[in-house]
């Protein structure tokens, strides 16, 4: 990549802006600029942005910033053409072109009926974190500043209790507004985010950490009070776990204030259940209860066995032999 000559870059970006009303020609000259400033030392074999499915030119941020500066005035003055060019840039499918498309959406008046449908469709399509962040911050710039009530309605839709999959979008869209707002406008924001912080799933840990840090910078006392209230009243056991996991990213004074509430509580030993006496002793009221002695049952008497028939026969034969012997002695 050649060293960036700012004078040359401004000239290239200015010439590119001349094709603002011709999307196809604009794309042709934009590719030339992006190719000219490619950083080949950072290009991978697949040429895909890390953590993304988008191809990338690995163009330095300064190049895109200069192009945005040249497009800002003409896009604001011609919102219809800005929207058409944004569509062309988005369809190109590169990281840099989609970042420029998100920038152009932020130049379109919030009253434009096609703005929110584009924003909704594109946030559902994209998974690249940089483009998603641009869509939820840069693309909503004019809406945040010019029509805050419309912006709040959009945030309420994102943070609807039944739409947990859009909570991340709502948090990311709200963060730039918190950074720009005054303390007087914070109460409705706290009312909006308190139930989200309490019920947010663990997948939103990073979003919650960003949200709490920016809230603390805007109003440390109010943020500390809100988090203490959540931790002492919540019935959701995962709330404490989630806040404990992300507490290391909190400002040190906030960590100190919440330390006791975030400390894991020891498991209380449950009292062993009393063993009920299975032997109940009946007693008559008014009498002292005497221990009941266990009466042993008498053993069964053993019955004498009947003599075997074989033994009786043997005795009968013996008697017969004796008689014959006695008779023989008499005869002799």
Secondary structure, 3 states (H helix, E strand, C coil): CCCCCHHHHHHHHHHHHCCCCCHHHHHHHHHHHHHHCECHHHCCCCCECCCCCCECCCECHHHHHHHHHHHHHHHHHCHHHHHHHHHHHHHHCEHHHHHHHHHHHCCCCCCCHHHHHHHHHHHHHCCCHHHHHHHHCHHHHHHHHHCHHHHHHHHHHHCCCCCHHHHHHHHHHHHHHHHHCCHHHHHHHHHHHHHHHHHCCHHHHHHHHHHHHHHHHHCHHHHHHHHHHHHHHCCCHHHHHHHHHHHHHCCHHHHHHHHHHHCCCCCCCCCCCCCCCCCCCCCCCCCCCCCCCCCCCCCCCCCCCCCCHHHHHHHHHHHHHHHHHHHHHHHC
